[in-house]
């Protein structure tokens, strides 16, 4: 999927170059605008398109992308000892795979010990 996004980004950049350069060269009166002016301007437009779509293409392979979001909500009030663990507490069950995206929110109040863990503690 990431390779397809990069191919699309490069092709769109080339198309953007020609979309600027060809009409400019054809519509300029008498063809007076030299290619040493048209080329760099079209190149700047193509580079901008490649930068934007290159960022988009690189997001496909970002770690944690894709898959469901694991939501963890923890709350603790104590006058004593509380230990809350959500997620893996040791070796990950998802070894070799892309990690899940996580949304973690923790709150704690105490008058004693509170130990909250959300996520992987390996």
Secondary structure, DSSP 4 states (H G I P E B T S, - for coil): -HHHHHHHHHHHHHHHHHHHHHHHHHHSGGG-S-HHHHHHHHHHHHHHHHHHHHHHHHGGG-TT-SSPEEEEEEEEE-SSEEEEEES-SSS-TTTTSPPPEEEEEEEEE-SSEEEEEES---
